[in-house]
Every structure is written in C-alpha cells, then in structure tokens.
Amino acid sequence: MLDITNVNKTFFAGTVNERAALREINLSLAAGEFVTVIGSNGAGKSTILNITSGKLRPDTGTVTIDGTDVTKLADHQRARYIGRVFQDPMAGTSPDMTIEQNMAIAYERGKGRGLRPGVTGKKRGFFQEELKSLELGLENRLKAKVGLLSGGQRQALSLLMATFSSPKILLLDEHTAALDPQRADLVSRLTAEVVERHRLTTLMVTHNMEQALRLGTRLIMMHEGRIILDLDQQQKQKTTVADLLHEFEKIKGGALDDRTMLQ
C-alpha cells in the first residue's frame, strides 16, 4: 500500500548547517498495517510523514501509494490518498466554523470541485452517526463552533474527519502529545477503534514508547535518519519499554531513561 524506496533527504545542503534527515530509507506498509514510529528529536520521524504527505520532496528515491508513484505530486494533489492528524489540536480544524461546517469541508476533501450544498440533511445525518462513534456527545452539538471544544475533542474530531475521504494512508503526527494524560488516553483509544473500523493503513509518529508498543501491528525505531529497529506484531508483544531503551542505548552509547526519548 505504501512503499518508500531509497529515500534521502538533506536540509541546508552545502552549508555549515547541512543535516541529513533521511538516509537510504526503505519502508513498506501492507494494506491495513498500523506502524508506530519512535526515536529522539532529529531522528527523521516527522520528515518521513512529510515526505509521504508531499509536504516535502525527497532528494532521491520514490514514494508509491497503492501502486501509484506520487513522488512528484504536491500535498494537495495527494489529498485523495492521504488523511492526516497533526500534533496541534488547532491545526486540523477551523475554530470559527461549526462542527458540521468543518465536517462538510472534510467530506469534500479530494473530490472534484463544483457547486454543491455545503451541509444537506443527508450529510447532517451521516455526520451525527459518525460523531456518535466518538461517544463524546458531539452529535448533539453540530452547530457549536469548533473553537469551543477542548483539545481532546478537537483531536477526536480531526481523527474522524481524516477518514471521510477513505484515505489509502492515515498519517498521525504525535497527535496526542499536546493533550493531558486523560485526553491522550481517550484519543489513543479512539485511534485504535477508528483504524480498526475503517481498516486504515496507518503510520503514526509518537514519543511515547508505551503507546508505540500498545497501538498498532508493527513498530520501527529511527536514529539519525535511519531505521535501526523494525518489530512485527509478534515481536512487539514481547517487547517492553526497557527493551526499547536498551536497543537505543546500543546505538547512542551510555545509559538512558525514557525521558531521553521524550526530549
């Protein structure tokens, strides 16, 4: 479903600030696979998401989604293939628009342009049914402005809207990092449910190693632009946070704790 092949990306090439963000990355996700990505700051985690989404273009290598080479397509041209939820709860929604208006825009994302009613009765019914699955009572607040929602509610709404275009790939960019623990747990649970319900092929970046082990079917660890560990579901079930820290220690050298990975 997703193939990232021989991808390299360097920032500020030819300057004193030159930094290799990705080095010969090869990563393939089968349909329905849910991969979590961990690694310290600068490891290349977000760069992989940005290369996949089209926000960045690789220096070399290719990105293929469901058999289509999208390497040279801009992010708006990949909208039909990709859904994304960002770290900032403010990023995925428009605060001055109502819940149903935000959902209507997401519903049309990736579709052909043309004049059509923004919110019809049929769409409103669909939105209410989808919102019920979140169990947050938002189906009764369609006319409420999104800016009045909590961060957790906005992330849950963003997650739901990201599925409307039936994306080939769902990208989750530390989408629980800005939330308090209780709301982060809620959004994590909803993530697992939404991915399972829609059978979405998912790539999720997180600094939370416990979350990375608990969610998904596969885990990769990155360091200095390379994939240094790749665990399948069976291996992941046998792995602990301490095991992940030990693997990272072997690369970095010296004793580490989980705070190191959260910086």
C-alpha positions, 0 to 999 in steps of 0.5 A: 500500500505504501512503499518508500524506496531509497529515500534521502533527504538533506536540509541546508545542503552545502552549508555549515548547517547541512543535516541529513534527515533521511538516509537510504530509507526503505519502508513498506506498509501492507494494506491495513498495517498500523506502524508506530514510529519512535526515536529522539528529536532529529531522528527523521520521524516527522520528515518521513510523514512529510515526505509521504504527505508531499509536504516535502520532496525527497532528494532521491528515491520514490514514494508509491501509494497503492501502486501509484508513484506520487513522488512528484505530486504536491500535498494537495494533489495527494489529498485523495490518498492521504488523511492526516492528524497533526500534533496541534489540536488547532491545526486540523480544524477551523475554530470559527466554523461549526462542527458540521461546517468543518465536517462538510469541508472534510467530506469534500476533501479530494473530490472534484470541485463544483457547486454543491450544498455545503451541509444537506440533511443527508450529510447532517445525518451521516455526520451525527452517526459518525460523531456518535462513534466518538461517544463524546456527545458531539452529535448533539452539538453540530452547530457549536463552533469548533473553537469551543471544544477542548483539545481532546475533542478537537483531536477526536474530531480531526481523527474522524474527519481524516477518514471521510475521504477513505484515505489509502494512508492515515498519517498521525503526527504525535497527535496526542502529545499536546493533550493531558494524560486523560485526553491522550488516553481517550484519543489513543483509544479512539485511534485504535477503534477508528483504524480498526473500523475503517481498516486504515493503513496507518503510520503514526509518529509518537514519543511515547514508547508505551503507546508505540508498543500498545497501538498498532501491528508493527513498530520501527525505531529511527536514529539519525535518519535511519531505521535501526529497529523494525518489530512485527506484531509478534515481536512487539508483544514481547517487547517492553519499554526497557527493551526499547531503551536498551536497543537505543542505548546500543546505538547512542552509547551510555545509559538512558531513561525514557525521558531521553526519548521524550526530549 
